[in-house]
């Protein structure tokens, strides 16, 4: 399919790939991994023809079609559905041809366009686009809203939908799960797994990689190595390679001893037994993780937690939301104790971030009371905190602002665990990447020595090395933790209990992530109250179902009529005998009207189908 022979790629004066060799074949599903800045996006630019190699030979099938997920936010006033449809350029060109032919009164060309639409599956393209958008979380009227009416995160989803809409031999996807909730991630996994195309994706989500990739393409030390299997297989293979290094072994033992000290202290205590078991499970896989990350520049631990009362936070009949607006969450009864480690689950927009903001005090309860321990010290991390960094300061100055009395060398040693070493530690952060700013925000939080961590999507912008470092640090963190994340691996290794935030409620979720996946698949059919089963809803549902059946019959009739007319129009005598010109024009007109009627019926069918989905 494509081959790189002795390819060298540079950005400026920095060599990112040096004389690499690799061949990619059809239908492979490849995860492209490596530390931030190693050259993953540069390799994509090269494959897209945006960058010429310094040396080497690039062999590629000239007929190969590529669809690339752009990281740039779309800027358009067109409808979201139309924007997604425009990803299929051939379909859009054919529609324009049809429009031009109709305007010119070229009946023969109009007929040819309709035939091409029929043969290419063009009539089903709007339904296909709607299906992709629905899978990525766009419902009903959202598909008809303008692109620019959406937030940045939702516009990125539109870019992904547009990319997936394009028929392509090769998909190049750069962080496709960014800004997706877990429901959309599950859908995307299934979509990519079933795709017949070759896929190369950059991702720092190991669970996502494990779900469907067949190979891992690893960039390390300017080299490019292709491994068979998913990310877990790669991790084990890579760990075995690193296990030959004595330094790695010593690092493993240090981590294991640190975690075993926690187990030995608390495994006999009933209140800590579950957490101790969690640490033992982590130790079982520690050798693999630590080995795989032995060469990682990231390594840090949380400081010992200051003591706090029990409970840390107590919510009593709390309504949460924004002043002068309807509550997002109602009647929250929630107690958080020292050492509790929970994750908040629930679809986007249900109020997870609202709950955390209420716990921090940045949102005042609309009703009810919140009692906080006098010794409570919260460490809150969210994406907006990157914007609160003073970009004129260096990493060292950022920490010094928190603790003016701290020695610079102490701060430098601390920041080294977050890979802010040498000159980077004293450079202004204004030109730092999103990942580097995220690391600094986390470093700032760790320095504050909180006894309660509130983490809202802490792994966004972070590579696998930093994610693993956070996971390891959280394993030995002795304070309480509330985590919002779509990173399933972090959820599996860092928390003991789950809470579901859904339909204005906050309640304990009895199950694991597999159970949550099952719940997501069935949630729309679960009737939470008697309202959904009233006679009014039932009557509306039956009316829509009956109308849907009639529309399906009409679609059949129109399709049959079009087929009949196409048979008549295929008679060559119509075009050879000038006496039959009138009959020919009548047949073309009839077909045009039949097709217009079919389009109207199909649009109504889609609308009613969407309405039925909302009622189910």
C-alpha positions as CSV (number, residue, x, y, z in Angstrom):
1,X,0.0,0.0,0.0
2,X,2.8,2.4,1.0
3,X,6.4,2.1,1.8
4,X,9.0,4.3,3.4
5,X,12.7,3.5,2.6
6,X,15.5,5.3,4.4
7,X,13.2,8.3,5.0
8,X,14.6,11.2,7.1
9,X,12.2,14.0,8.2
10,X,13.1,17.3,10.0
11,X,11.3,20.3,11.4
12,X,13.6,23.2,11.2
13,X,17.0,22.0,12.5
14,X,15.5,19.2,14.5
15,X,15.7,15.7,12.9
16,X,12.6,13.8,14.0
17,X,12.9,10.6,11.9
18,X,16.3,9.3,10.8
19,X,16.5,6.9,7.9
20,X,13.4,4.9,8.8
21,X,11.9,2.0,7.0
22,X,8.3,0.7,7.2
23,X,5.7,-0.8,5.0
24,X,1.9,-0.5,5.7
25,X,-0.6,-2.9,4.1
26,X,-4.3,-2.7,3.3
27,X,-6.9,-3.1,6.1
28,X,-4.3,-2.7,8.9
29,X,-5.5,-0.8,11.9
30,X,-2.4,1.0,13.2
31,X,-1.9,3.0,16.4
32,X,0.9,5.6,16.0
33,X,2.5,6.4,19.4
34,X,5.4,8.2,20.9
35,X,6.2,11.0,23.3
36,X,4.9,14.5,22.5
37,X,7.1,16.2,20.0
38,X,8.6,13.0,18.6
39,X,7.2,13.5,15.1
40,X,3.8,11.8,14.9
41,X,2.0,14.8,13.3
42,X,5.1,15.4,11.1
43,X,4.7,11.9,9.8
44,X,1.1,12.6,9.0
45,X,2.0,15.8,7.1
46,X,4.5,13.7,5.1
47,X,2.0,11.1,4.2
48,X,-0.4,13.9,3.1
49,X,2.3,15.4,0.8
50,X,2.7,18.5,2.9
51,X,6.3,17.8,3.7
52,X,9.2,16.6,1.6
53,X,11.7,14.1,3.0
54,X,15.4,15.1,3.6
55,X,16.4,11.7,2.3
56,X,14.9,8.5,1.2
57,X,12.2,7.1,-1.1
58,X,8.4,7.1,-0.6
59,X,6.4,4.5,-2.6
60,X,2.6,4.9,-2.6
61,X,-0.3,3.8,-4.8
62,X,-1.2,6.9,-6.9
63,X,-4.9,5.8,-6.8
64,X,-4.9,5.8,-2.9
65,X,-7.6,8.1,-1.4
66,X,-6.8,9.6,2.0
67,X,-9.2,11.1,4.6
68,X,-7.5,13.2,7.3
69,X,-8.9,14.4,10.6
70,X,-7.9,18.1,10.8
71,X,-7.1,19.6,14.2
72,X,-8.3,23.0,12.9
73,X,-11.8,24.1,14.1
74,X,-14.3,24.3,11.2
75,X,-15.6,27.8,10.5
76,X,-18.9,27.7,8.5
77,X,-22.4,28.9,8.6
78,X,-23.8,25.9,6.7
79,X,-25.9,23.3,8.4
80,X,-24.1,20.7,10.4
81,X,-25.5,17.9,8.3
82,X,-24.5,19.6,5.0
83,X,-21.0,20.2,6.4
84,X,-20.6,16.5,7.2
85,X,-22.0,15.5,3.8
86,X,-19.4,17.7,2.1
87,X,-16.7,15.3,3.3
88,X,-17.8,13.1,0.4
89,X,-16.5,15.3,-2.4
90,X,-17.6,13.1,-5.2
91,X,-21.2,13.1,-4.0
92,X,-21.2,16.9,-3.6
93,X,-19.8,17.3,-7.2
94,X,-22.5,15.0,-8.5
95,X,-25.2,17.0,-6.8
96,X,-23.8,20.2,-8.2
97,X,-23.7,18.6,-11.7
98,X,-27.4,17.7,-11.2
99,X,-28.3,21.2,-10.1
100,X,-26.5,22.7,-13.1
101,X,-28.2,20.3,-15.5
102,X,-31.6,21.1,-14.1
103,X,-31.0,24.8,-14.4
104,X,-29.9,24.4,-18.0
105,X,-32.8,22.1,-18.9
106,X,-30.5,19.3,-20.0
107,X,-32.8,16.4,-19.4
108,X,-30.4,13.8,-20.7
109,X,-27.7,15.0,-18.2
110,X,-30.3,15.1,-15.4
111,X,-31.1,11.5,-16.1
112,X,-27.5,10.5,-16.2
113,X,-26.9,12.2,-12.8
114,X,-29.9,10.3,-11.3
115,X,-28.6,7.1,-12.6
116,X,-25.1,7.8,-11.2
117,X,-26.7,8.7,-7.8
118,X,-28.6,5.4,-7.8
119,X,-25.6,3.3,-8.7
120,X,-23.3,5.0,-6.2
121,X,-25.7,4.9,-3.3
122,X,-26.0,8.7,-3.4
123,X,-29.6,8.7,-2.3
124,X,-28.6,7.1,1.0
125,X,-25.8,9.6,1.7
126,X,-27.9,11.9,3.9
127,X,-29.0,9.0,6.1
128,X,-25.4,7.8,6.3
129,X,-24.2,11.2,7.5
130,X,-27.1,11.4,10.0
131,X,-26.1,8.0,11.4
132,X,-22.5,9.0,11.9
133,X,-23.6,12.3,13.5
134,X,-26.0,10.4,15.8
135,X,-23.2,8.0,16.8
136,X,-21.0,11.0,17.8
137,X,-23.7,12.5,19.9
138,X,-25.6,14.9,17.6
139,X,-29.4,14.6,18.1
140,X,-32.4,15.7,16.2
141,X,-32.4,19.4,15.6
142,X,-28.6,19.7,16.3
143,X,-28.0,18.2,12.8
144,X,-29.8,21.1,11.2
145,X,-28.0,23.8,13.3
146,X,-25.2,25.9,11.8
147,X,-21.6,24.7,12.3
148,X,-20.6,28.0,14.0
149,X,-23.4,27.7,16.6
150,X,-21.5,24.8,18.3
151,X,-18.8,25.1,20.9
152,X,-15.2,24.2,20.0
153,X,-15.5,20.6,21.3
154,X,-18.6,19.9,19.3
155,X,-17.1,21.4,16.2
156,X,-14.2,19.0,16.6
157,X,-16.8,16.2,16.6
158,X,-18.2,17.7,13.3
159,X,-14.7,17.5,11.8
160,X,-14.5,13.9,12.8
161,X,-17.9,13.1,11.3
162,X,-16.9,14.8,8.1
163,X,-13.7,12.9,8.0
164,X,-15.5,9.6,8.5
165,X,-18.0,10.5,5.8
166,X,-15.4,10.6,3.1
167,X,-14.9,7.3,1.2
168,X,-11.2,6.6,1.7
169,X,-8.6,3.8,1.4
170,X,-6.6,5.3,4.2
171,X,-7.8,7.2,7.3
172,X,-5.3,9.4,9.2
173,X,-6.8,10.3,12.5
174,X,-5.1,12.6,15.0
175,X,-6.5,12.2,18.5
176,X,-10.0,11.3,17.3
177,X,-11.3,10.7,20.9
178,X,-10.5,14.2,22.1
179,X,-13.7,15.9,23.3
180,X,-15.7,12.7,23.0
181,X,-17.7,11.3,25.9
182,X,-17.5,7.6,26.6
183,X,-20.7,6.8,24.7
184,X,-19.3,8.4,21.5
185,X,-15.9,6.6,22.1
186,X,-17.7,3.2,22.3
187,X,-19.5,4.0,19.0
188,X,-16.3,5.2,17.3
189,X,-14.5,2.0,18.3
190,X,-17.2,-0.1,16.6
191,X,-17.2,2.1,13.5
192,X,-13.4,1.9,13.0
193,X,-13.3,-1.8,13.8
194,X,-15.9,-2.5,11.1
195,X,-14.2,-0.2,8.6
196,X,-12.6,-2.0,5.6
197,X,-10.1,0.9,5.2
198,X,-6.6,1.1,6.5
199,X,-6.5,3.3,9.6
200,X,-3.5,5.1,11.1
201,X,-4.4,7.0,14.3
202,X,-2.5,9.0,16.9
203,X,-4.0,8.3,20.3
204,X,-3.0,8.4,23.9
205,X,-6.0,6.3,25.0
206,X,-4.7,2.8,25.6
207,X,-8.1,1.3,26.0
208,X,-9.2,2.8,22.7
209,X,-6.1,1.4,21.0
210,X,-6.6,-2.0,22.5
211,X,-10.2,-2.1,21.2
212,X,-9.4,-2.5,17.5
213,X,-5.8,-1.8,16.4
214,X,-3.9,-4.7,14.8
215,X,-0.5,-3.0,14.9
216,X,1.5,-0.3,16.9
217,X,3.8,2.0,15.0
218,X,6.2,3.4,17.7
219,X,8.4,6.5,17.2
220,X,11.3,6.4,19.6
221,X,14.8,8.0,19.4
222,X,14.2,9.1,15.7
223,X,13.4,5.5,14.8
224,X,10.1,4.0,13.5
225,X,9.2,0.4,14.6
226,X,6.1,-1.6,13.7
227,X,4.8,-4.1,16.2
228,X,2.1,-6.7,15.7
229,X,-0.8,-6.7,18.1
230,X,-2.6,-4.0,20.2
231,X,-1.1,-1.6,22.7
232,X,-1.0,-4.1,25.6
233,X,1.0,-6.5,23.4
234,X,3.3,-3.7,22.5
235,X,3.7,-2.7,26.1
236,X,4.7,-6.2,27.1
237,X,7.2,-6.5,24.2
238,X,8.7,-3.2,24.8
239,X,8.9,-3.9,28.5
240,X,10.8,-7.1,27.8
241,X,13.3,-5.1,25.8
242,X,13.8,-2.6,28.6
243,X,14.0,-5.3,31.2
244,X,17.6,-5.9,30.2
245,X,18.5,-2.6,31.8
246,X,19.5,-2.7,35.4
247,X,18.3,0.8,36.0
248,X,14.8,-0.1,35.1
249,X,14.8,-3.0,37.6
250,X,15.8,-0.6,40.4
251,X,13.1,1.8,39.5
252,X,10.5,-0.9,39.5
253,X,11.6,-2.0,43.0
254,X,11.4,1.5,44.4
255,X,7.8,1.9,43.2
256,X,6.7,-1.6,44.3
257,X,8.2,-1.1,47.8
258,X,6.5,2.3,48.1
259,X,3.1,0.7,47.3
260,X,3.7,-2.3,49.4
261,X,4.2,-0.1,52.4
262,X,0.7,1.2,51.9
263,X,-0.7,-2.3,51.6
264,X,1.1,-3.5,54.7
265,X,-0.2,-0.5,56.7
266,X,-3.8,-0.7,55.7
267,X,-4.8,-4.2,54.5
268,X,-5.9,-5.2,58.0
269,X,-8.2,-2.2,58.3
270,X,-11.7,-2.8,57.1
271,X,-12.1,0.7,55.8
272,X,-9.0,0.5,53.8
273,X,-9.1,-3.2,52.7
274,X,-10.6,-2.4,49.3
275,X,-8.0,0.2,48.5
276,X,-5.2,-2.1,49.7
277,X,-6.5,-4.8,47.3
278,X,-6.5,-2.2,44.5
279,X,-2.8,-1.5,45.2
280,X,-2.0,-5.3,45.2
281,X,-3.6,-5.6,41.8
282,X,-1.6,-2.6,40.6
283,X,1.6,-4.2,41.9
284,X,0.8,-7.4,39.9
285,X,1.0,-5.4,36.6
286,X,3.6,-2.9,38.0
287,X,6.5,-4.8,36.3
288,X,5.0,-4.3,32.9
289,X,4.0,-0.7,33.4
290,X,7.2,0.4,35.1
291,X,9.3,-1.4,32.6
292,X,7.4,0.2,29.7
293,X,7.9,3.6,31.2
294,X,11.4,3.1,32.5
295,X,12.7,5.5,29.9
296,X,9.9,8.0,30.5
297,X,11.0,11.5,31.5
298,X,8.0,11.7,33.8
299,X,8.1,10.5,37.4
300,X,6.5,12.1,40.4
301,X,4.6,11.4,43.7
302,X,2.0,13.3,45.6
303,X,3.2,14.7,49.0
304,X,1.8,13.2,52.2
305,X,-1.7,14.5,52.8
306,X,-2.6,16.8,55.7
307,X,-5.1,15.3,58.1
308,X,-8.7,16.2,57.7
309,X,-12.0,15.5,59.5
310,X,-14.5,12.9,58.6
311,X,-16.5,13.5,56.4
312,X,-14.5,15.8,54.1
313,X,-17.6,17.0,52.4
314,X,-21.3,16.4,53.2
315,X,-24.1,17.5,50.8
316,X,-27.6,17.7,52.2
317,X,-30.5,18.0,49.7
318,X,-28.4,20.2,47.4
319,X,-29.7,21.6,44.1
320,X,-26.8,22.5,41.9
321,X,-26.6,24.8,38.9
322,X,-26.4,28.5,37.9
323,X,-28.2,31.3,39.6
324,X,-31.5,32.4,38.0
325,X,-31.5,29.2,35.9
326,X,-33.2,25.8,36.5
327,X,-31.2,23.4,38.6
328,X,-29.0,21.0,36.7
329,X,-28.8,18.6,39.6
330,X,-31.5,18.1,42.3
331,X,-31.6,16.8,45.9
332,X,-28.0,15.7,46.1
333,X,-27.2,13.7,49.2
334,X,-23.6,12.9,49.1
335,X,-20.8,12.2,51.6
336,X,-17.1,12.0,50.9
337,X,-14.7,10.6,53.4
338,X,-10.9,10.6,53.6
339,X,-9.4,8.0,51.3
340,X,-12.6,7.7,49.1
341,X,-11.7,7.2,45.4
342,X,-14.7,7.7,43.1
343,X,-15.3,8.4,39.4
344,X,-18.3,10.3,38.0
345,X,-20.0,8.6,35.1
346,X,-22.7,9.9,32.8
347,X,-23.3,11.3,29.3
348,X,-22.0,14.8,28.5
349,X,-24.1,17.6,29.7
350,X,-25.7,15.8,32.6
351,X,-23.9,17.8,35.3
352,X,-20.6,16.1,36.2
353,X,-18.5,19.3,36.0
354,X,-21.4,21.2,37.7
355,X,-21.1,18.8,40.7
356,X,-17.4,19.3,41.0
357,X,-17.7,23.1,40.8
358,X,-20.3,23.0,43.5
359,X,-18.1,20.9,45.7
360,X,-15.2,23.3,45.3
361,X,-17.4,26.3,46.2
362,X,-17.1,28.0,42.8
363,X,-20.8,27.4,42.4
364,X,-23.1,28.3,45.2
365,X,-25.9,25.7,45.9
366,X,-29.3,26.8,44.7
367,X,-30.8,24.9,47.6
368,X,-29.6,22.8,50.5
369,X,-26.4,22.8,52.5
370,X,-22.8,21.7,52.0
371,X,-20.6,21.1,55.1
372,X,-16.8,21.0,54.5
373,X,-14.1,19.9,56.9
374,X,-12.2,22.7,58.5
375,X,-9.0,21.0,57.4
376,X,-10.2,20.3,53.9
377,X,-7.6,21.3,51.2
378,X,-8.8,20.9,47.6
379,X,-6.7,20.4,44.6
380,X,-8.9,21.1,41.6
381,X,-7.8,20.4,38.0
382,X,-9.9,21.4,35.0
383,X,-9.1,22.4,31.4
384,X,-9.9,26.1,32.1
385,X,-7.1,26.2,34.6
386,X,-4.6,26.1,31.8
387,X,-5.9,29.6,30.8
388,X,-5.4,30.8,34.4
389,X,-1.6,30.2,34.2
390,X,0.5,33.4,34.0
391,X,2.1,32.9,30.6
392,X,4.8,35.4,31.3
393,X,6.2,33.3,34.2
394,X,8.4,30.3,33.9
395,X,7.6,26.9,35.5
396,X,10.1,27.7,38.3
397,X,8.5,31.2,38.9
398,X,5.0,29.6,38.8
399,X,5.9,27.3,41.7
400,X,7.8,30.1,43.5
401,X,4.7,32.3,43.4
402,X,3.0,29.6,45.6
403,X,5.9,29.2,48.0
404,X,8.3,32.2,48.0
405,X,10.3,30.6,50.7
406,X,11.1,27.4,48.7
407,X,14.7,27.0,47.4
408,X,15.0,27.1,43.6
409,X,16.9,23.8,43.5
410,X,14.1,22.1,45.4
411,X,11.6,23.5,42.9
412,X,13.8,22.4,39.9
413,X,14.1,18.9,41.4
414,X,10.3,18.8,41.7
415,X,9.6,20.1,38.2
416,X,12.1,17.6,36.8
417,X,9.5,14.8,37.5
418,X,7.2,16.6,35.0
419,X,10.0,16.9,32.4
420,X,10.6,20.6,33.0
421,X,14.4,20.3,33.1
422,X,17.3,22.6,32.2
423,X,16.5,25.8,30.4
424,X,12.9,24.7,30.0
425,X,12.3,25.2,33.7
426,X,13.1,28.9,33.4
427,X,11.6,29.7,30.0
428,X,8.3,31.7,29.8
429,X,5.4,29.3,29.3
430,X,3.7,31.5,26.6
431,X,5.0,29.3,23.8
432,X,4.5,26.0,25.6
433,X,2.3,23.4,23.9
434,X,-1.1,22.4,25.3
435,X,0.4,19.2,26.8
436,X,3.2,21.2,28.4
437,X,0.8,23.6,30.0
438,X,-1.3,20.8,31.2
439,X,1.7,19.2,32.9
440,X,2.6,22.5,34.6
441,X,-1.0,22.9,35.8
442,X,-0.8,19.4,37.3
443,X,2.6,20.2,38.9
444,X,1.1,23.3,40.5
445,X,-1.7,21.2,41.9
446,X,0.6,18.5,43.3
447,X,2.8,21.2,45.0
448,X,-0.2,22.5,47.0
449,X,-0.4,19.1,48.9
450,X,-4.2,18.7,48.7
451,X,-6.1,16.0,50.7
452,X,-8.9,16.0,48.2
453,X,-8.2,15.8,44.4
454,X,-11.0,16.9,42.0
455,X,-9.8,16.0,38.5
456,X,-11.9,16.9,35.5
457,X,-10.4,15.3,32.4
458,X,-6.8,15.5,33.6
459,X,-5.4,13.4,30.7
460,X,-6.4,15.7,27.8
461,X,-3.4,16.9,25.8
462,X,-1.1,14.4,27.7
463,X,0.8,11.5,26.0
464,X,0.9,7.9,27.2
465,X,4.1,8.5,29.3
466,X,2.6,11.3,31.3
467,X,-0.7,9.4,31.7
468,X,1.1,6.4,33.1
469,X,3.0,8.7,35.5
470,X,-0.3,10.1,36.8
471,X,-1.7,6.7,37.2
472,X,1.3,5.5,39.2
473,X,1.2,8.7,41.3
474,X,-2.5,8.3,42.0
475,X,-1.9,4.7,43.2
476,X,0.1,5.9,46.2
477,X,-2.0,9.0,46.8
478,X,-3.5,8.8,50.3
479,X,-6.1,11.5,50.0
480,X,-9.6,11.4,48.6
481,X,-10.2,11.5,44.8
482,X,-13.1,12.4,42.6
483,X,-12.3,11.8,38.9
484,X,-14.1,12.7,35.7
485,X,-12.4,11.1,32.7
486,X,-13.1,9.3,29.4
487,X,-9.7,7.6,29.9
488,X,-11.0,4.1,30.8
489,X,-7.6,2.8,31.8
490,X,-7.1,5.6,34.3
491,X,-10.6,4.9,35.7
492,X,-9.8,1.2,36.0
493,X,-6.5,1.7,37.9
494,X,-7.3,4.8,40.0
495,X,-10.8,4.6,41.6
496,X,-12.7,2.1,43.8
497,X,-16.3,3.2,43.3
498,X,-18.4,4.8,40.6
499,X,-21.3,7.4,40.8
500,X,-23.7,8.0,38.0
501,X,-24.8,11.6,37.2
502,X,-27.9,11.3,35.1
503,X,-31.3,13.0,34.8
504,X,-30.6,15.5,37.6
505,X,-29.6,12.7,40.0
506,X,-26.3,11.7,41.7
507,X,-26.3,8.1,42.9
508,X,-23.9,5.2,43.4
509,X,-23.5,3.0,40.4
510,X,-23.4,-0.7,41.2
511,X,-21.0,-2.1,38.6
512,X,-17.8,-1.6,36.6
513,X,-17.1,0.0,33.3
514,X,-18.4,-3.0,31.4
515,X,-21.7,-2.6,33.2
516,X,-21.7,1.1,32.4
517,X,-21.2,0.3,28.7
518,X,-24.2,-2.0,28.9
519,X,-26.2,0.7,30.6
520,X,-25.3,3.2,27.9
521,X,-26.7,0.9,25.3
522,X,-30.0,0.5,27.1
523,X,-30.4,3.8,28.9
524,X,-32.7,5.3,26.3
525,X,-35.1,2.4,26.7
526,X,-35.1,2.5,30.5
527,X,-38.2,4.3,31.8
528,X,-37.2,6.3,34.8
529,X,-40.7,7.3,35.8
530,X,-44.3,6.7,34.9
531,X,-44.5,9.8,32.7
532,X,-42.7,8.1,29.8
533,X,-45.4,5.4,29.8
534,X,-48.5,7.6,29.8
535,X,-51.3,7.2,27.3
536,X,-50.2,10.4,25.6
537,X,-46.7,9.1,24.8
538,X,-48.1,5.8,23.8
539,X,-50.6,7.4,21.4
540,X,-47.9,9.6,19.9
541,X,-45.6,6.7,19.4
542,X,-48.3,4.6,17.7
543,X,-49.3,7.5,15.4
544,X,-45.6,8.0,14.4
545,X,-45.1,4.2,13.8
546,X,-48.2,4.0,11.6
547,X,-47.1,7.1,9.6
548,X,-43.6,5.5,9.3
549,X,-45.2,2.3,7.8
550,X,-47.2,4.4,5.3
551,X,-44.1,6.3,4.3
552,X,-42.2,3.0,3.8
553,X,-45.0,1.9,1.4
554,X,-44.8,5.2,-0.4
555,X,-41.0,4.9,-0.8
556,X,-41.5,1.4,-2.3
557,X,-44.1,2.8,-4.7
558,X,-41.9,5.7,-5.8
559,X,-38.9,3.4,-6.2
560,X,-41.0,1.0,-8.3
561,X,-42.3,3.9,-10.4
562,X,-38.7,5.1,-11.0
563,X,-37.5,1.6,-11.9
564,X,-40.4,1.3,-14.4
565,X,-39.7,4.7,-15.9
566,X,-36.0,3.9,-16.2
567,X,-36.9,0.7,-18.1
568,X,-39.0,2.8,-20.5
569,X,-36.3,5.4,-20.9
570,X,-33.7,2.7,-21.8
571,X,-35.6,2.1,-25.1
572,X,-33.1,3.4,-27.7
573,X,-36.0,4.1,-30.2
574,X,-37.0,7.1,-28.0
575,X,-33.8,8.8,-28.8
576,X,-33.5,7.8,-32.5
577,X,-37.0,8.7,-33.6
578,X,-37.7,12.4,-33.6
579,X,-41.5,11.7,-33.6
580,X,-41.1,10.2,-30.1
581,X,-39.5,13.4,-28.7
582,X,-42.7,14.4,-26.9
583,X,-43.0,11.0,-25.3
584,X,-39.4,11.2,-24.2
585,X,-39.8,14.6,-22.6
586,X,-43.0,13.3,-20.8
587,X,-41.1,10.3,-19.4
588,X,-38.2,12.4,-18.2
589,X,-40.6,14.8,-16.5
590,X,-42.4,12.0,-14.8
591,X,-39.2,10.5,-13.5
592,X,-38.1,13.9,-12.2
593,X,-41.4,14.4,-10.4
594,X,-41.2,10.8,-9.0
595,X,-37.7,11.4,-7.7
596,X,-38.6,14.7,-6.1
597,X,-41.5,12.9,-4.4
598,X,-39.2,10.2,-3.2
599,X,-36.8,12.7,-1.7
600,X,-39.7,14.4,0.2
601,X,-40.9,11.1,1.6
602,X,-37.4,10.0,2.6
603,X,-36.8,13.3,4.4
604,X,-40.1,12.9,6.3
605,X,-39.1,9.3,7.1
606,X,-35.8,10.5,8.6
607,X,-37.6,13.1,10.7
608,X,-40.1,10.6,12.1
609,X,-37.5,8.0,12.7
610,X,-35.5,10.6,14.8
611,X,-38.7,11.5,16.7
612,X,-39.4,7.9,17.5
613,X,-35.8,7.4,18.8
614,X,-36.4,10.3,21.2
615,X,-39.6,8.6,22.4
616,X,-38.2,5.1,22.9
